[in-house]
């Protein structure tokens, strides 16, 4: 097997006839496979898994309609929770208003109570007063 370099090639194309093709020996490709190493097998397996994964992902492309459906389904629990909290708070406000109304009716029926204002003292001055009743006397120790 000899090859001509591009510099040695002639301008005329090489014409092969049926006789000349049979008379020239041809090269045969002999199959030769080396057993794969662990690394090669792992790389090939990982590449196969990646191709299968990309093929599976390409089947399920998310369209805008699918995004909308997913959003609506995800929003349902959030909306139900906020509606329940709103209802609870409104009920608490109604109860508070009802109790305030009852307190106002009771205050209107009850006689007015006079409130005594405490004595105003100057800041920093402490007035000490004797107790209304003297403390009980301690019993004397018997010896």
C-alpha positions in Angstrom: 0.0 0.0 0.0 1.5 3.2 -1.1 0.1 6.6 -1.0 1.0 9.5 -3.2 1.6 12.8 -1.5 -0.4 15.7 -2.9 2.7 17.1 -4.4 3.4 14.0 -6.5 -0.1 13.6 -7.8 -0.7 14.3 -11.4 -3.3 16.5 -12.9 -4.9 13.6 -14.7 -7.4 11.6 -12.8 -6.5 8.0 -12.3 -8.7 5.8 -14.4 -9.4 2.3 -13.1 -10.7 -0.3 -15.4 -12.2 -3.6 -14.4 -9.0 -5.5 -15.3 -6.7 -3.2 -13.4 -9.0 -3.3 -10.3 -8.8 -7.1 -10.2 -5.1 -7.3 -10.8 -4.3 -4.9 -7.9 -4.4 -6.4 -4.4 -7.1 -4.8 -2.2 -6.9 -4.2 1.5 -9.2 -6.1 3.8 -10.4 -4.7 7.1 -10.0 -7.2 9.8 -12.4 -6.7 12.8 -10.5 -6.4 16.0 -12.3 -5.6 19.2 -10.6 -5.2 22.5 -12.6 -6.0 25.6 -13.9 -2.8 27.2 -12.5 -1.7 30.4 -14.6 -0.8 33.5 -14.2 2.9 32.8 -15.3 2.5 29.2 -18.3 0.5 30.1 -19.3 3.0 32.8 -18.9 5.9 30.3 -21.0 4.1 27.7 -23.7 3.2 30.2 -23.8 6.8 31.5 -24.1 8.1 27.9 -26.9 5.7 27.2 -28.8 6.8 30.3 -28.3 10.4 29.4 -29.7 9.8 25.9 -32.7 7.9 27.2 -33.3 10.7 29.7 -33.2 13.4 27.1 -35.5 11.3 24.9 -37.9 10.9 27.7 -37.8 14.6 28.6 -38.4 15.7 25.0 -41.7 13.8 25.0 -43.0 15.9 27.9 -42.5 19.4 26.8 -44.5 21.8 29.0 -46.8 24.0 27.0 -48.4 27.3 28.3 -51.7 25.6 28.7 -50.1 22.9 30.9 -48.4 25.6 32.9 -51.8 27.3 33.4 -53.4 24.0 34.6 -50.6 23.3 37.0 -50.9 26.9 38.4 -54.6 26.6 38.9 -54.3 23.2 40.7 -51.5 24.6 42.9 -53.5 27.7 43.7 -56.6 25.9 45.0 -55.2 25.0 48.5 -53.8 28.5 48.9 -57.1 30.1 48.0 -59.0 27.7 50.3 -56.7 28.4 53.2 -56.9 32.2 52.8 -60.8 32.0 52.5 -60.9 29.9 55.7 -58.8 32.4 57.6 -60.9 35.3 56.3 -64.1 33.6 57.5 -62.6 32.9 60.9 -61.5 36.5 61.3 -64.9 37.8 60.2 -66.6 35.6 62.8 -64.3 36.8 65.5 -65.1 40.4 64.5 -68.8 39.7 64.7 -68.4 38.1 68.2 -66.4 41.1 69.3 -69.1 43.5 68.0 -71.8 41.5 69.8 -70.0 41.5 73.1 -69.3 45.3 72.8 -73.0 45.9 72.1 -73.9 43.9 75.3 -71.4 45.8 77.4 -72.8 49.1 76.1 -76.3 48.1 77.0 -75.2 47.0 80.5 -73.4 50.3 81.0 -76.5 52.3 79.9 -78.7 50.4 82.5 -76.2 50.6 85.4 -76.1 53.8 87.5 -73.1 55.9 87.0 -70.2 55.2 89.3 -68.1 58.0 90.8 -64.5 57.5 90.3 -62.2 58.9 92.9 -59.1 60.4 91.6 -56.0 59.5 93.6 -54.1 62.2 95.3 -51.5 63.8 93.1 -48.1 63.8 94.7 -45.0 65.5 93.8 -42.5 63.3 92.1 -39.7 62.1 94.4 -41.7 62.7 97.6 -42.9 59.6 99.6 -45.4 60.1 102.3 -45.5 57.5 105.0 -48.7 56.9 106.9 -49.3 54.7 110.0 -51.2 51.5 109.5 -54.9 51.5 110.4 -54.4 48.6 112.8 -51.2 48.0 114.7 -49.6 44.7 113.8 -50.2 41.8 116.2 -47.7 41.6 119.1 -45.3 38.8 119.1 -45.6 36.4 121.9 -42.8 36.7 124.5 -40.3 33.9 124.7 -40.7 31.9 127.9 -37.5 30.9 129.6 
